Amino acid sequence: MEGKQREKGFTLIEMLVVLVIITLLATLVGPKLFQKVGSSQIKVAAAQIELLSSALDTYRLDVGRFPTTEQGLAALRKAPSGVKHWDGPYLSKPVPNDPWDYPYHYKVPGKDNPYALYTLGRDGKKGGDNEDQDQGLF
């Protein structure tokens, strides 16, 4: 008994149906995932600011004051000239940029704190909403 053997594989219609399903899923799920990227960058900025604040507090305990605006955050890695009792480096790695690849802003004194340490957000400009909002200590 010899019959026709059906070849195993996918038909063009089956492949098209799978592609349509994958496209629909990507269309529905993709935008939700990209929203999470923005909120995660805000959380990373908050964590980095907290880390830098801890290093600044340790610097103040050793030196007796926070680094000046001119010395900036670089004072956490390398002793500024003329500073006594510096016992750093206070960071194990170089000072990071914010999640949007801008340097953090640091100045002494701050508006409401002994120092201001903040990022201007995704747009790099003062003010804004969501990812463009300024984050940090002012």
N, C-alpha and C positions, 0 to 999 in steps of 0.2 A: 504494500500500500504506500504508494508514494503520493503525497499531497504537496500543495504549495506551502513552503515555509515562509512565515512572515518575518521579514527582517526586523531586528530589534533596533530601536532608536526613536527619536522624536520627530514628529511631523512639523512642518512649518507653522501650522495653526497652533499647535501646542506651544511652540517657542514664542509665538506672538502673544499668546495669552499670558505666559509667564512674564514677558517683558512689560506688558500692560500692568500687571499686578505690582511688579517691582517699581514701576514709574509712579503708580498711585501711592504706594507706601512712602516713597521718597518725597513726594509732593506734600503729603500730610505730616510726616515725621520731621523732615528736614528743617523747616522753620522753627519748630519747637526746640530742636537741638541748638540752633544758632542763638536763640534767646538765652540759653544756659551759659553760653560762652561769655556773654556780656556780664552776667551776674557773677560768674566765677572770677573775672578779671577785677571786679570791684572787691571781692573777698581777698584776692591775692594782694591788692594794694593795701587793704586794711591790715593784713598780716605782716607785710613788709614794714609798714609804718610802725606797728607795734614792736617789731624786732629792732628797728632803728631807734625807737624811743627808749627801749631797754638799754641799748648800747650807750645812748646819750646820758641816761641816768647813771650808769656805771662810770662813765667819763667824769661826770660832775662829782661823784663820790671821791674819785681819785684826785682830781685837779682842783676841785673847790668851786668850779663854775662850768657852765656849758661852753662849747666852742663858740667863738664869735661868728658873726655872719660871714666875715672874710675867710676864716679858717674852714668853715663849712663842715660838711659831713666827712670830708677827707681826713679830718682830725681823728676820726674813729679808726683809721687804718695806719696813719703815720703821725708821729709826734710833731706838732707844730713847733717852730723855733721859739725858744724862750718860755716854754711851758714846763713847769716843774711838776713832779709826781705823776707824770703820764705813765701808765702801766699797761698800755695796749699791746697789740691791736685789740680793739673792742669788737671787731667783726672778723670772722674767719675768712671771708671772701670780700672782694671789692664791693663798694656800695652799688646796689643794683639800680637800674632804671625802673620806672614804674611799669606796669603791665602793657602800657601803650608805647613804651620805649622812649619816654621823656625822663629827664633827670628830676628827682624830687626837689622841691623848693624848701629851703631852710633859711630862717633868719631869727635873730635874737634882738630884742624881745618879740614875742608874739602878741597878738591882740588880746587873747584871753588866757594865755599860757606863758611860761618863761621863755618858750621858743615856739616858732611856727614851723611845722613840718607837714607838707601836703603835696598832693598831686592835683593837677588841673583836669584830670580825666582824659577821655579819648580825644577830645577836640583840642586840648592844649590851651584852652582859653578860660578865663574866669567865668564862673557861673555855669549854667547848663542843667540839664536833667538827665536822669538815668546814668549811662556810661560817661556822659559829658560833665557830670556834676563833680565839683571839687570834693576831694576826700582828704581827711587828715585832721591835724591839730592847727588851730589858727590863733 
